């Protein structure tokens, strides 16, 4: 019995110690990814309708875009339309480019005092990530798309120095097995931006669906974007070129690079269903509606196959 009690006490002590280590100085200030350095200070900065963004006398266009991005997000949830000004030392969120900082281009330094918030970085991208940390320090209702009343919009006073450990921080979305519309894709990009991710791998073509409009070969979208599932239901969807441009621009505003995946020489059944002449057997084919490896691929022995693929990639 004594042994059991001793073991129980030991586990409790370990749990308490581990909790203390996790809390550390940040007292459960949750920022994802965890900053390289975070020191919590006493007090907090209160965001209110009189708070403004200060972006410096030079009025950098790219810095103004960053301020406008967060101005819009803050307006949605708080109803505060924060002004963007040249300067402001009190009740301001100051965005400062400082090329002398000893951090990488995606790094930032964040200082929050009861009177002001200062975000410093070498690039607008670093400023953008610093502001994402500011948003994470605010109450979670800040991400609401409608105004939330009776919330104390307080930011705890902190000193943060951070930069990403990895240059590639990505997510892949496969829209070939299950198609998602533009609004869904944009939501993924918003979430990626929140967590400082910078590459969006967009899986656009496969055996199961072709999802990008190619004007020289219209059947890719007309035929290759429609799949009959094993249960008889129909799954369909593709993006127009204008929609693709819209998503790429939306990603760029969030400092996210889009990597489009157009599969070849295999995983091409959707394309070959539309244009069987570029296969080795000539078809006819149907889009694949199950998992596994598809034997039908682009025909490498046909010179016109390469012209077809070159046209697609160029467009």
C-alpha positions in Angstrom: 0.0 0.0 0.0 2.8 2.4 1.0 4.6 1.5 -2.3 1.4 2.3 -4.3 1.0 5.6 -2.5 4.7 6.5 -3.1 4.3 5.7 -6.8 1.1 7.8 -7.0 2.8 10.7 -5.2 5.8 10.4 -7.6 3.5 10.6 -10.7 1.6 13.6 -9.2 5.0 15.4 -8.6 6.1 14.6 -12.2 2.8 16.0 -13.6 3.1 19.2 -11.6 6.7 19.6 -12.7 5.9 19.0 -16.3 3.0 21.4 -16.1 5.4 24.0 -14.7 7.8 23.5 -17.5 5.0 23.8 -20.1 3.8 27.0 -18.6 7.2 28.5 -18.1 7.2 32.3 -18.4 4.5 32.5 -21.0 1.6 31.4 -18.6 -0.2 29.5 -21.4 0.2 32.1 -24.1 -0.6 30.0 -27.0 1.1 31.0 -30.3 1.4 28.5 -33.1 4.1 27.7 -34.1 5.8 28.3 -30.7 8.1 31.3 -30.9 11.8 30.9 -30.4 11.8 33.4 -27.6 8.8 34.6 -25.6 8.9 36.6 -22.3 5.7 37.7 -20.7 5.6 41.1 -19.0 3.1 42.7 -16.6 0.0 44.3 -18.0 -1.7 44.3 -21.3 -2.5 46.6 -24.3 -6.2 47.2 -24.9 -7.4 47.4 -28.5 -10.2 50.0 -29.0 -11.9 52.1 -31.6 -9.2 54.8 -31.3 -6.3 52.4 -31.9 -4.4 53.0 -35.2 -1.8 51.4 -37.4 1.4 53.4 -37.7 3.5 52.4 -40.7 6.1 55.2 -41.0 6.5 58.3 -43.0 7.6 56.6 -46.2 4.2 55.0 -46.5 5.5 51.8 -48.0 2.9 50.3 -50.3 3.6 46.7 -49.3 3.5 47.6 -45.6 0.2 49.4 -46.1 -1.2 46.3 -47.6 -0.2 44.3 -44.5 -1.9 46.9 -42.3 -5.0 46.9 -44.5 -5.2 43.1 -44.3 -5.4 43.1 -40.5 -7.5 46.2 -40.4 -10.1 44.3 -42.3 -9.9 41.2 -40.0 -10.1 43.4 -36.9 -13.1 45.3 -38.3 -15.1 42.1 -38.9 -14.9 40.9 -35.3 -14.7 44.1 -33.2 -16.4 46.7 -35.3 -13.3 48.9 -34.9 -12.1 50.5 -38.2 -8.5 51.2 -37.2 -6.9 54.1 -39.1 -3.7 53.6 -41.0 -1.4 56.6 -40.2 2.2 57.7 -40.9 3.0 57.8 -37.2 1.6 57.2 -33.8 3.4 56.6 -30.5 0.4 55.9 -28.2 -2.5 53.5 -28.6 -0.9 52.3 -31.9 0.2 49.2 -33.6 3.5 50.3 -35.1 4.8 48.3 -38.1 8.5 48.9 -38.7 10.9 47.7 -41.4 14.4 47.4 -39.9 17.0 45.9 -42.2 19.6 45.8 -39.4 17.7 43.1 -37.4 19.7 40.0 -36.7 17.0 37.7 -38.0 16.0 36.1 -41.3 13.7 37.6 -43.9 10.6 35.8 -42.4 11.5 36.6 -38.8 10.0 39.4 -36.6 10.3 41.0 -33.2 7.2 41.8 -31.3 7.0 44.2 -28.3 3.7 44.8 -26.5 3.4 47.4 -23.8 0.3 48.9 -22.1 0.6 51.9 -24.4 1.6 50.4 -27.8 2.4 47.4 -29.9 5.6 47.3 -32.0 6.2 44.8 -34.8 9.7 44.9 -36.4 11.0 42.9 -39.3 13.4 43.1 -42.2 10.6 42.5 -44.7 6.8 43.0 -45.0 6.5 39.2 -44.8 8.1 39.2 -41.4 5.7 42.0 -40.4 2.8 39.9 -41.6 3.9 37.0 -39.4 4.4 39.3 -36.4 0.9 40.5 -36.8 -0.4 36.9 -37.0 1.2 36.5 -33.5 -0.6 39.7 -32.4 -3.9 38.2 -33.6 -3.2 34.9 -31.7 -2.5 36.8 -28.5 -6.0 38.5 -28.7 -9.1 36.6 -27.5 -10.0 33.9 -30.0 -13.2 35.8 -31.0 -10.9 38.1 -33.0 -11.2 35.5 -35.9 -15.0 35.9 -36.0 -16.5 37.1 -39.3 -19.2 39.0 -37.4 -19.0 41.6 -34.6 -18.7 40.1 -31.1 -19.8 42.4 -28.3 -18.7 42.4 -24.6 -15.2 41.2 -25.3 -12.1 42.8 -23.7 -9.8 43.0 -26.7 -6.6 42.8 -24.6 -3.1 41.7 -25.7 -0.8 40.6 -22.9 2.5 42.5 -22.7 5.3 40.4 -24.2 8.7 40.4 -25.8 8.8 37.9 -28.7 11.7 37.2 -31.1 10.9 34.6 -33.7 11.8 33.2 -37.1 10.8 30.0 -38.8 13.0 26.9 -38.4 12.2 25.7 -41.9 12.0 27.6 -45.2 9.3 25.3 -46.5 6.1 25.1 -44.4 3.5 23.7 -46.6 0.1 21.9 -47.0 -1.2 19.8 -49.8 -4.9 19.8 -50.8 -6.0 17.0 -53.1 -9.1 18.2 -55.1 -9.0 15.3 -57.5 -10.5 12.7 -55.2 -12.9 15.2 -53.7 -13.3 18.6 -55.3 -13.5 21.7 -53.2 -14.8 25.1 -54.4 -12.8 28.4 -54.4 -14.3 29.6 -51.1 -13.1 26.4 -49.4 -9.6 26.8 -50.9 -9.5 30.4 -49.6 -10.4 29.2 -46.1 -7.5 26.8 -46.2 -5.2 29.6 -47.2 -6.5 31.8 -44.4 -5.8 29.0 -41.9 -2.3 28.5 -43.4 -1.6 32.2 -43.1 -2.7 32.2 -39.5 0.0 29.5 -38.7 2.7 31.2 -40.8 2.7 28.5 -43.5 4.1 29.6 -46.9 3.6 26.9 -49.6 0.2 25.6 -50.9 0.6 22.4 -52.9 -2.5 22.2 -55.0 -3.1 18.7 -56.4 -5.1 19.5 -59.6 -5.0 16.4 -61.8 -5.0 12.6 -61.4 -6.8 9.5 -62.5 -9.9 10.5 -60.6 -10.5 14.1 -61.8 -9.0 16.9 -64.0 -9.7 20.2 -62.2 -8.0 23.0 -64.2 -9.4 24.6 -67.3 -7.2 24.4 -70.4 -8.7 26.4 -73.2 -6.8 24.7 -76.1 -8.2 21.3 -74.9 -11.7 22.0 -73.6 -12.6 18.3 -73.1 -10.2 18.2 -70.2 -12.7 20.2 -68.2 -15.8 19.0 -70.0 -15.0 15.2 -69.7 -12.1 14.9 -67.3 -13.9 16.8 -64.5 -16.9 14.4 -64.2 -16.5 11.1 -62.4 -19.1 8.4 -62.0 -18.6 6.9 -58.5 -18.9 3.2 -57.8 -22.3 3.8 -56.2 -23.6 5.5 -59.3 -23.4 9.1 -58.0 -21.6 11.8 -60.0 -18.7 13.8 -58.6 -17.6 16.8 -60.6 -15.7 20.1 -60.5 -13.0 22.2 -62.1 -11.6 25.7 -61.8 -11.7 28.2 -64.6 -8.5 30.0 -65.3 -10.0 33.2 -63.8 -10.7 31.3 -60.6 -7.1 29.9 -60.6 -5.8 33.5 -60.9 -8.1 34.6 -58.1 -6.7 31.9 -55.7 -3.1 32.6 -56.6 -3.6 36.3 -56.0 -5.4 35.5 -52.7 -2.5 33.3 -51.6 0.1 35.9 -52.6 -1.6 38.5 -50.3 -0.9 36.0 -47.5 2.7 35.4 -48.6 1.8 31.9 -49.8 3.3 30.4 -52.9 1.0 28.1 -54.9 2.6 24.9 -56.3 0.3 23.4 -58.9 0.5 19.6 -59.4 -0.2 18.4 -63.0 0.7 14.7 -62.9 2.6 12.8 -65.6 3.3 10.4 -67.1 1.0 8.3 -64.8 -2.0 9.3 -62.8 -3.4 10.7 -66.1 -6.6 8.7 -66.6 -8.9 11.8 -66.4 -6.9 13.4 -69.2 -6.8 10.3 -71.3 -10.6 9.8 -70.9 -10.9 13.2 -72.6 -8.1 12.6 -75.1 -7.4 8.9 -75.5 -5.2 9.4 -78.5 -2.4 10.4 -76.1 -2.5 7.0 -74.4 -0.6 3.8 -75.4 -3.8 1.8 -76.1 -6.2 4.3 -77.5 -9.0 3.7 -74.9 -11.9 4.2 -74.4 -11.5 5.0 -70.8 -13.5 6.1 -67.7 -12.2 8.1 -64.8 -11.0 5.9 -62.0 -13.5 5.6 -59.1 -11.4 3.4 -56.8 -7.9 3.3 -55.2 -5.0 1.5 -56.7 -2.5 1.9 -59.5 -3.7 2.7 -63.0 -1.8 0.9 -65.9 -2.9 3.4 -68.6 -0.5 6.4 -68.8 0.6 9.0 -71.4 2.3 7.4 -74.4 6.0 8.3 -74.4 6.4 6.8 -77.8 4.1 9.4 -79.4 5.7 12.8 -80.2 2.2 14.4 -80.1 1.9 13.5 -76.5 4.7 15.8 -75.7 3.1 18.6 -77.7 -0.1 18.1 -75.8 1.7 18.2 -72.4 3.7 21.3 -73.4 0.6 23.1 -74.5 -1.0 22.4 -71.2 1.9 23.5 -69.1 2.5 26.7 -71.1 -1.2 27.6 -70.8 
